[in-house]
Amino acid sequence: MSATSNTVRFALPGWPWQRLLKPAVFIMALSPFIYLLHALLTGQLGPNPIDTLTDQTGTLAIRMLLISLALTPLRWVVKNTWPIRVRRMLGLFAFFYAFLHVGIYFVLDQQLDLAVLWSDLSERPFIVAGTVAFVILVPLAMTSTNKMARRLGKRWLSLHRGVYLAGTAAVVHYVWLAKGDLVEPFIYLAILLLLFAYRFVRLAK
């Protein structure tokens, strides 16, 4: 079979690997949650499990968000639509882990104490940045269905472009939060800047 026919066959939506794409991505995105839940129930999260859960869910939220943002330029690079088929799913997983991150911080760490939460918002800029990221993600998750996309029309696309602002706020939150080892947060910052640069070049063309 020629290279051309192989390429065409690869692009067909019914090709078996594409049928398995969404289930495989779902399992991979959910597996960190299952691991954390198992580690919590078996006492493997160290001396301060709340801090560990807060850190891990926050990191997972940023990773899922950056991966979902990277899928659009990946579609342009591979000249195929398969990255778009899992973009919404990974965006929802980003919200899922962000929701866990915020919930663990507010319920388990701060014990629903609004005074302490307000004090943190007033004195810690990184919490403000994280709050901005989460607040932006909420309406994006609520309008992620096809029905909402049809109902909002062109406004849906404008609204969901806010994911770039959410990604920026999330990375800034992590950079400001980090102490000592700044390698990982600056890697995320570099990835975000590359995504912005690629999109800018694409739009300019």
ABEGO torsion letter per residue (X at the ends): XBAAAAAAAAABAABAAAAAAAAAAAAAAAAAAAAAAAAAAAGAAEABAAAAAAAAAAAAAAAAAAAAAAAAAAAAAAGBAAAAAAAAAAAAAAAAAAAAAAAAAAAAAAGGBAAAAAAAAAABAAAAAAAAAAAAAAAAAAAABAAAAAAAEAAAAAAAAAAAAAAAAAAAAAAAABBGBAAAAAAAAAAAAAAAAAAAAAAAX
